Amino acid sequence: MNLGPVTSAYSLGSAAVLRRGERLQLYTTSPVEAVKRLPDAPRGARWIASATGGAFVANNRILALTATSASEITADGEVLWAAPAASGRVVALVEGSGGPELAVWESGDAAPAATRAVDTRGPVVLTGWGRQVVVASEEDRRLTAWSIPDLEAGDGMELDGPAVALATSPSQHRVFAASTDRPRFATIDRYAWQEAGSSRVEAPFEALRPGITGDRLVAFDGSVAWSVTAGRTDPEPVPGEWRADLPLALPGTGVLVSTGAELGLVSEATGELEIVDGPVDAWWLPFRWGRRRPVAALAVAADDTMGDTDEALEAIADSVPFAFDRIGLLTMGTPPDRAPADLPIGDAPPGEDPPAASPAPELPGLPGGFYAVAVSSRELTTLGRIRQLLDGSGYSTHVLRRVDEANDTWYRLLVGPYTSRPDAEAVARELRRERGIDAWIHEEEGDRATGLRR
């Protein structure tokens, strides 16, 4: 699908927002490739990413977006931060007439359903899959969790210093906090509200970006990017420039970086840089890790070269090589033209029997490595709902068809792959702790997934 040039692009997990000046489109790949027109972005809007989607904010305007919804809000004050929340709601930190306040709008409502005064202008992070917002207070150096939609103050904890950046792990079990006093990075157990580990750093982190899965993320101190693993005390510098999309921590492999001259993958095991085939001037967006679409890339042009005229668009289109003038998918698993049939998701309609599951072939090209087995069943449909939940949480899932000694067919839902057994065991423990899934380890022979391939 030829999408034409864009000025910037933003990930929504399983979709991407494409921006041409103030004009927006939603690009999706499932169940089929499609492009949908979105409301225009507010003039001069900045993008704020969150675990549930993202929002364009400018002055008192909010355009909150997910892969399936768009909500336009006009707030009673300057919007400092905003995000789409669960059940179609929107939550924001607004500079009201009496000072900063949190506000929650119900789906389709023009006025907020709840507001609460707070003593901070950020940072803020959305957790609990859109049902909780965590705010860092500057005065008493405290993190406080507020429930959505009623904005009741819940648990929290004291920090050693004022927080300058917050993030949440893909599983949302942990909150990451960077503070300026005695520059450090802390990992916080969100359920117990206690510190699970911390790292001293050479300079304060000013931005945090979680990885696709697990407790590894990348951070930026204003000049150097770092790869950080929760609970460890040894951040590792990674080469390349800090961009809106890179560097990006990939599951079980390393960190995707742009050095300015080329794209590369920094190995988690060795720290060595392996060059990745692809255009260096492309945007690399994380898609939801699933059957065949972990990363998307597309060409961009600088925002200040864009106008509102068709002539400007045509001029930029002429300057963009044809091969880069479209979304291109890079995969770590099965290419789209060899992908197995989609796994049935959810239950059959009331009063109807579930559709009979046709035998699925064993996945071709399943990368070698270690996997956490989330569930094993003789019925393919049994895996559907669990896979939907894990895909939505950012895990990389695969289905493996096996025939046992009695010639019975079994289906395994795998999470991975990971380069070592300890990495897979850590994910299995995470699934047991957070999901109640009694996972075990499966090793798949074959070539290890050391990079991305078209």
C-alpha positions, -999 to +999 in steps of 0.1 A: +000+000+000+015+033-011+009+058+017+027+088+003+052+110+023+045+120+059+061+145+082+061+122+112+046+090+125+036+077+160+030+042+173-003+030+187+009-005+194-010-023+167-014+007+144+004+039+135-007+076+133+007+092+101+010+130+102+012+154+073+012+189+089-020+190+108-036+162+088-037+128+104-044+092+092-046+059+110-027+030+094-036-005+105-024-039+093-050-062+108-072-078+097-062-061+064-040-031+055-062+000+058-059+038+061-085+059+079-088+096+081-085+111+117-095+145+130-069+171+123-042+176+150-045+209+169-023+235+154+012+234+170+003+202+188+029+179+205+025+142+208+024+124+242+027+086+241+012+064+267+006+027+274-029+029+260-023+050+229-013+087+227-026+123+225-019+154+206-021+184+230-019+222+223-030+249+246-064+237+259-070+212+231-067+174+233-069+148+206-067+114+223-061+084+200-061+046+203-060+020+175-098+020+176-110+055+188-104+092+186-116+117+212-115+155+209-115+175+242-114+212+250-101+217+286-106+247+310-069+256+309-036+247+294-031+209+290+002+198+305-003+161+298-031+138+285-038+102+276-066+080+265-078+059+294-098+027+298-135+025+286-131+053+261-122+079+288-096+107+286-074+118+315-053+150+316-033+172+338-045+207+333-033+241+345-067+254+358-076+288+372-067+276+407-036+257+398-029+222+383-056+196+385-063+161+372-094+158+350-113+128+336-138+129+307-162+101+300-165+090+264-183+116+243-187+141+272-176+178+268-172+185+305-150+165+329-168+139+350-142+144+378-114+168+387-089+168+416-064+196+425-028+184+427+005+201+436+025+192+406+028+199+369+043+165+361+057+141+353+027+118+350+023+082+338-007+061+330-008+026+346-032-002+354-042-005+317-058+029+317-074+027+351-048+045+372-026+076+368+006+081+388+016+117+396+050+128+410+047+156+435+076+181+435+071+195+470+070+163+491+089+141+466+061+116+465+045+094+439+007+091+443-016+068+424-051+082+415-079+059+404-098+065+371-125+076+367-133+089+403-098+103+409-095+090+444-060+091+459-045+056+466-012+042+475+022+057+468+057+061+481+084+087+489+112+092+465+148+103+473+145+133+451+121+151+427+111+129+397+120+143+363+107+113+343+083+084+348+076+054+328+058+020+333+069-015+322+050-032+294+035-055+320+026-024+341+038-042+372+066-017+377+070+021+376+103+036+366+114+069+381+143+091+374+153+117+399+178+146+401+191+143+436+220+119+437+213+112+401+196+078+401+170+056+384+146+036+406+124+006+398+092+005+419+069-024+424+035-008+417+015-034+437+036-032+469+047+004+463+083-003+473+116+001+456+127-031+437+161-017+427+180+014+418+209+025+397+233+054+402+239+073+370+265+097+358+240+124+349+203+127+356+180+109+331+156+133+315+136+108+294+127+071+298+114+048+271+102+012+281+111-017+258+087-039+240+086-066+267+102-072+301+118-047+325+145-033+301+143+002+288+164+030+273+170+064+290+185+097+279+206+121+301+207+149+276+237+137+257+241+099+260+215+071+256+216+042+281+203+007+282+189+000+316+175-032+332+153-030+362+169-041+394+205-039+380+230-013+389+250-012+357+234+010+329+252+005+296+257+033+271+244+027+236+257+045+205+236+067+183+213+096+185+182+100+207+151+103+185+113+102+191+114+065+181+150+053+187+168+038+205+143+011+212+149-020+235+138-052+217+129-084+235+157-108+240+180-093+213+193-059+221+187-022+214+178-009+179+198+024+174+204+050+147+240+062+145+231+089+120+249+070+092+232+036+096+208+015+117+222-011+140+212-036+167+233-035+199+236-071+212+223-075+247+248-103+253+280-088+238+273-051+234+285-052+198+267-033+170+253-053+142+242-033+111+205-037+102+194-035+066+171-006+061+169+031+052+187+052+078+163+082+073+132+061+081+111+062+112+110+029+130+078+024+149+071-004+174+040-023+164+024-047+188+046-078+190+024-106+175+022-128+145+041-108+119+044-070+126+069-060+153+083-029+136+072-006+108+093+019+089+084+048+067+101+078+052+096+113+067+103+149+058+111+177+082+080+194+097+092+228+087+092+218+050+055+210+051+028+234+040-010+231+037-009+230-001-010+201-025+021+216-042+041+212-011+031+176-007+039+169-043+073+186-039+082+164-010+068+133-027+092+140-056+121+142-032+114+108-015+127+077-032+098+055-043+110+025-023+108+046+009+075+062+001+055+036+019+052+016+051+075-014+051+072-042+077+102-059+092+095-092+109+112-115+134+088-143+127+068-155+098+066-132+067+031-121+058+030-141+026+037-173+046+018-165+078-005-191+092-042-184+095-051-160+123-058-176+156-095-173+166-100-147+193-127-147+220-158-168+224-186-179+200-218-157+200-244-168+226-263-199+215-238-209+189-211-235+191-175-224+187-163-228+151-144-260+145-107-254+145-090-264+113-056-280+117-029-253+116+005-261+102+036-258+124+049-223+121+076-221+094+107-203+103+100-201+141+133-186+154+154-208+176+158-199+213+141-202+246+103-196+251+080-194+280+050-218+273+019-200+285-006-227+277-008-261+260-041-274+247-055-298+221-081-271+211-067-242+191-096-220+202-085-224+239-054-203+232-073-174+216-083-153+246-050-158+264-031-148+233-052-117+229-044-106+264-007-113+261-005-096+227-022-065+241+003-065+270+032-063+245+044-099+247+057-116+215+035-147+211+037-176+187+016-208+183+035-241+179+017-273+167+031-305+181+021-342+176+028-364+206+037-401+208+000-411+207-004-391+174-025-365+192-022-328+181-014-302+207-011-264+204+014-245+225+012-207+231+048-195+233+062-162+245+096-153+232+120-161+218+148-153+243+185-158+238+191-176+271+171-199+295+174-174+324+157-147+303+129-171+294+126-182+331+124-146+342+094-141+318+078-173+331+081-160+366+065-127+355+036-146+339+031-166+371+033-135+393+012-111+373-011-133+352-015-165+373-001-185+343+019-215+353+044-211+325+073-235+317+103-234+294+105-247+258+137-247+237+133-245+200+163-257+180+174-237+150+189-203+142+186-177+169+168-144+160+198-120+161+182-092+141+153-080+121+146-094+086+123-082+059 
